[in-house]
Amino acid sequence: MALAARSVSAKAGATRGFLGTRVAKVQNGSRVVMRAGNWLPGSDAPAWLPDDLPGNYGFDPLGLAKDPASRQRFTESEVIHCRWAMLGAAGVLGVEALGFGNWYDAPMWVSNRGSYSHDQYSVTVTWHLQQSVWGISAGA
């Protein structure tokens, strides 16, 4: 009986589901949409936050995103902050991979009374290098 039901559902236009198992297509036109949990269990999600917003957990207790223009600016700012964080992580890993020192020893020049432990670098060269990398990454 189970084998017969399986072959019938496979012929009736079944689709692949989780882990490759066959599931029947929805025939009544309904669609199941899963929503992530709210930031405060038991509370209602704010109506001004759309459900299709990535990372929406309903956290806006001050109502800062009620204005759609502000919400768009917040979204763009979050993307920019993520890009800066990725550049920072790449910089930390790049310095260590190239053998210029460890990231945790970087602030040691402050305790050495302002002198770097690496003699080939100066503060001016480092500052100019950082400005040029920031300008290129920001698209200026």
Secondary structure, DSSP 4 states (H G I P E B T S, - for coil): -HHHHHHHHHHTT-EE-GGG-EEPPPSSS------PPPSSTTPPPPTTS-TTSTT--S--TT-TT-SHHHHHHHHHHHHHHHHHHHHHHHHHHHHHHTTS--GGGTTHHHHTTT--SSTT--HHHHHHHHHHHHHHHHT-
